[in-house]
Amino acid sequence: MFGLYSLNKYNKQIESKLIQGVLISSIALAACGKQEAVKREALPAAVSVYTIKTDEVGNYREFVARTQAHQEAEIKARVEGELLKKHFNEGSSISKGQSLLEIDPAEFKASLVQAQADLKSKIAAENGAKRDLERGKEVAQQGFISQSDLDKLTTNAAQTVAAVKSAEAALEKAKLNLSYTKISAPFSGRIGKVNYNVGNIIGPQSNALATLTSIDPIYVNFQVEESDYITYLQKHRNIKSAKQVPMDLALRLPNNTQYGQMGKLDFADIKIDQGTGTVEMRAVFQNPEGIVLPGLFVTLIVESQDKKAMSLVPQSSVQENQLGKFVLVVDENNKVVTRHIKLGRRINAMWLVESGLEANESVIIEGLQKVKQGVEVNPVEKSVNAITGVINNINAK
């Protein structure tokens, strides 16, 4: 019994020591885990930053504008007849002088032949009247005809001359009418839908057969308030034509993309519209690919050529709270500073900064959710495509 009691006591002592060892190990492991967590929390968060750059920017305004074809013509029939042929595909490009439509010419060819024959008859009558007048003058000197008969011969000769001129005019008209049966393009452009089918009877009273437009270049019409227009006149009083005004014109299309061509001012009206208090103005843009169609509502961007250096910040870095728009700046100690800024216009993927930021300062563009005012960060400099806003590594090609 004593031996068994001693053995149980010994086992309990071993078990107690084992439990104590496990507890000590657990406490030690927990302490190490806390230390590692503290170390991880102490590491600064990595964020992507963009170094502020400047660009030359002038005074700027945007106008709601509407595009208009440079040339537009309604193709109409000038003579009446059956529409015989169509020589183009609707919606296609057309060259100047290209044949478009043809009206049945049979009637007009017959009229031309008749006019030619009538002219020959009138010329023959004129020649006969001239010969009669010459003979009459000869015999009148010998007293064989009276002065009254001589006057009749003179009148008849004059009437035949007039008849010839009338017949010549009729022949020219017949030639014109025959030429009108073939309708050609007055200028190069694109042609729309044909409103009549082959076989229809058309004429001068018919609606337009089709519409031909030239859209290269393309006009952009917009209105300027009378007060701004007066300022414009005062500033450019020595400039005699709107085309000479030094302005940079750009275009934003309805899908919010920037048009690739720059424009120029083309026309300014000479009067104020009394109903709206505005002045009609017009810009012109080259349109070689035909991207800008007539009738579009677009945004015309007008910028002066007198420019100054201003800071640009990526849109991805800008946030907003109750106090307005702000960015997170990383200072020289790698600490985060909240900076409220005043923004101007948007230029593609960038905002123009009117105040609050200077060139060469660094703003956070990625990792904004991981940081706040006053914390230390590990800044990684990135580049931003100013057109698309895509963020790249600083050495990426």
SULLIN-V192870 format. One record per pair of residues at least 12 apart in sequence whose C-alpha atoms are under 7 Angstrom apart, sorted by the first residue. I is the first residue (numbers start at 1). J is the second residue. If there is no record, write none. Layout:
# SULLIN-V192870
i=<I | I>
j=<J | J>
This chain:
# SULLIN-V192870
i=<44 | 44 | 44 | 45 | 45 | 46 | 46 | 46 | 46 | 47 | 47 | 47 | 47 | 47 | 47 | 47 | 48 | 48 | 48 | 48 | 48 | 48 | 48 | 48 | 49 | 49 | 49 | 49 | 49 | 49 | 49 | 49 | 50 | 50 | 50 | 50 | 50 | 50 | 50 | 51 | 51 | 51 | 51 | 52 | 52 | 52 | 52 | 52 | 52 | 52 | 53 | 53 | 53 | 53 | 54 | 54 | 54 | 54 | 54 | 55 | 55 | 55 | 56 | 56 | 56 | 56 | 57 | 57 | 57 | 57 | 58 | 58 | 58 | 58 | 58 | 58 | 59 | 59 | 60 | 60 | 60 | 61 | 61 | 61 | 62 | 62 | 62 | 62 | 63 | 63 | 63 | 63 | 64 | 64 | 64 | 64 | 65 | 65 | 65 | 65 | 65 | 65 | 65 | 66 | 66 | 66 | 66 | 66 | 66 | 66 | 67 | 67 | 67 | 67 | 67 | 67 | 67 | 67 | 68 | 68 | 68 | 68 | 68 | 69 | 69 | 69 | 69 | 69 | 69 | 70 | 70 | 70 | 70 | 70 | 70 | 71 | 71 | 72 | 72 | 72 | 73 | 73 | 73 | 74 | 74 | 74 | 74 | 75 | 75 | 75 | 75 | 76 | 76 | 76 | 77 | 77 | 77 | 78 | 78 | 78 | 79 | 79 | 79 | 79 | 79 | 80 | 80 | 80 | 81 | 81 | 81 | 81 | 81 | 82 | 82 | 82 | 82 | 82 | 82 | 83 | 83 | 83 | 83 | 83 | 83 | 83 | 83 | 84 | 84 | 84 | 84 | 84 | 85 | 85 | 85 | 86 | 86 | 86 | 87 | 87 | 87 | 88 | 90 | 90 | 90 | 90 | 91 | 91 | 91 | 91 | 92 | 92 | 93 | 93 | 93 | 94 | 94 | 94 | 94 | 95 | 95 | 95 | 95 | 96 | 96 | 96 | 96 | 97 | 97 | 97 | 97 | 98 | 98 | 99 | 99 | 99 | 99 | 100 | 100 | 100 | 101 | 101 | 102 | 102 | 102 | 103 | 103 | 104 | 105 | 105 | 108 | 108 | 108 | 109 | 111 | 112 | 112 | 112 | 115 | 115 | 115 | 115 | 116 | 118 | 119 | 119 | 119 | 122 | 122 | 122 | 123 | 125 | 126 | 126 | 126 | 129 | 129 | 130 | 132 | 133 | 133 | 133 | 136 | 137 | 188 | 189 | 189 | 189 | 189 | 190 | 190 | 190 | 191 | 191 | 191 | 191 | 192 | 192 | 192 | 193 | 194 | 194 | 195 | 195 | 196 | 215 | 215 | 216 | 216 | 216 | 216 | 217 | 217 | 217 | 217 | 218 | 218 | 218 | 218 | 219 | 219 | 219 | 219 | 220 | 220 | 220 | 221 | 221 | 221 | 222 | 222 | 222 | 223 | 223 | 223 | 223 | 224 | 224 | 224 | 225 | 225 | 225 | 226 | 226 | 226 | 226 | 242 | 242 | 242 | 242 | 243 | 243 | 243 | 243 | 246 | 246 | 247 | 247 | 247 | 247 | 248 | 248 | 248 | 248 | 248 | 249 | 249 | 249 | 249 | 249 | 249 | 249 | 250 | 250 | 250 | 250 | 250 | 251 | 251 | 251 | 251 | 252 | 252 | 252 | 253 | 253 | 254 | 254 | 261 | 261 | 262 | 263 | 263 | 263 | 264 | 264 | 264 | 265 | 265 | 265 | 266 | 266 | 266 | 267 | 267 | 267 | 268 | 268 | 268 | 269 | 310 | 311 | 311 | 311 | 311 | 312 | 312 | 312 | 312 | 313 | 313 | 313 | 313 | 314 | 314 | 314 | 315 | 315 | 315 | 316 | 317 | 317 | 317 | 324 | 325 | 325 | 326 | 326 | 326 | 326 | 327 | 327 | 327 | 328 | 328 | 329 | 329 | 329 | 330 | 330 | 334 | 334 | 334 | 335 | 335 | 335 | 335 | 336 | 336 | 336 | 336 | 336 | 337 | 337 | 338 | 339 | 340 | 341 | 341 | 341 | 342 | 342 | 342 | 348 | 348 | 349 | 349 | 349 | 349 | 350 | 381 | 382>
j=<376 | 377 | 378 | 377 | 378 | 377 | 378 | 379 | 380 | 364 | 366 | 367 | 377 | 378 | 379 | 380 | 364 | 365 | 366 | 367 | 379 | 380 | 381 | 382 | 362 | 363 | 364 | 365 | 379 | 380 | 381 | 382 | 362 | 363 | 364 | 365 | 381 | 382 | 383 | 360 | 361 | 362 | 363 | 311 | 312 | 313 | 359 | 360 | 361 | 362 | 311 | 312 | 359 | 360 | 309 | 310 | 311 | 312 | 359 | 309 | 310 | 311 | 307 | 308 | 309 | 310 | 307 | 308 | 309 | 310 | 303 | 304 | 305 | 306 | 307 | 308 | 303 | 304 | 302 | 303 | 304 | 301 | 302 | 303 | 299 | 300 | 301 | 302 | 222 | 299 | 300 | 301 | 222 | 298 | 299 | 300 | 220 | 221 | 222 | 297 | 298 | 299 | 300 | 220 | 221 | 222 | 295 | 296 | 297 | 298 | 218 | 219 | 220 | 221 | 294 | 295 | 296 | 297 | 218 | 219 | 220 | 294 | 295 | 213 | 214 | 215 | 218 | 219 | 294 | 214 | 215 | 216 | 217 | 218 | 219 | 213 | 214 | 212 | 213 | 214 | 211 | 212 | 213 | 208 | 210 | 211 | 212 | 208 | 209 | 210 | 211 | 204 | 208 | 209 | 202 | 203 | 204 | 180 | 203 | 204 | 177 | 180 | 181 | 203 | 204 | 202 | 203 | 204 | 103 | 104 | 201 | 202 | 203 | 103 | 104 | 199 | 200 | 201 | 202 | 102 | 103 | 104 | 198 | 199 | 200 | 201 | 202 | 102 | 103 | 104 | 198 | 199 | 101 | 102 | 198 | 100 | 101 | 102 | 99 | 100 | 101 | 100 | 191 | 192 | 193 | 194 | 190 | 191 | 192 | 193 | 190 | 191 | 189 | 190 | 191 | 188 | 189 | 190 | 191 | 185 | 187 | 188 | 189 | 185 | 186 | 187 | 188 | 184 | 185 | 186 | 187 | 184 | 185 | 182 | 183 | 184 | 185 | 183 | 184 | 185 | 182 | 183 | 181 | 182 | 183 | 181 | 182 | 181 | 178 | 181 | 174 | 177 | 178 | 178 | 174 | 171 | 174 | 175 | 167 | 170 | 171 | 174 | 171 | 167 | 164 | 167 | 168 | 160 | 163 | 164 | 164 | 160 | 157 | 160 | 161 | 156 | 157 | 157 | 153 | 153 | 154 | 157 | 150 | 150 | 214 | 212 | 213 | 214 | 215 | 212 | 213 | 214 | 210 | 211 | 212 | 213 | 210 | 211 | 212 | 210 | 209 | 210 | 209 | 210 | 209 | 287 | 290 | 286 | 287 | 288 | 290 | 284 | 285 | 286 | 287 | 284 | 285 | 286 | 287 | 282 | 283 | 284 | 285 | 282 | 283 | 284 | 281 | 282 | 283 | 280 | 281 | 282 | 278 | 279 | 280 | 281 | 278 | 279 | 280 | 277 | 278 | 279 | 272 | 277 | 278 | 279 | 265 | 266 | 267 | 268 | 264 | 265 | 266 | 267 | 304 | 305 | 302 | 303 | 304 | 305 | 264 | 302 | 303 | 304 | 305 | 262 | 263 | 264 | 300 | 301 | 302 | 303 | 262 | 263 | 300 | 301 | 302 | 298 | 299 | 300 | 301 | 298 | 299 | 300 | 298 | 299 | 297 | 298 | 285 | 286 | 285 | 283 | 284 | 285 | 283 | 284 | 285 | 282 | 283 | 284 | 282 | 283 | 284 | 281 | 282 | 283 | 280 | 281 | 282 | 281 | 353 | 352 | 353 | 358 | 359 | 350 | 351 | 352 | 353 | 350 | 351 | 352 | 353 | 349 | 350 | 351 | 349 | 350 | 351 | 365 | 363 | 364 | 365 | 340 | 340 | 341 | 338 | 339 | 340 | 341 | 339 | 340 | 363 | 363 | 364 | 362 | 363 | 364 | 362 | 363 | 376 | 377 | 378 | 374 | 375 | 376 | 377 | 372 | 373 | 374 | 375 | 376 | 373 | 374 | 373 | 356 | 356 | 355 | 356 | 357 | 354 | 355 | 356 | 386 | 387 | 386 | 387 | 388 | 389 | 386 | 394 | 394>
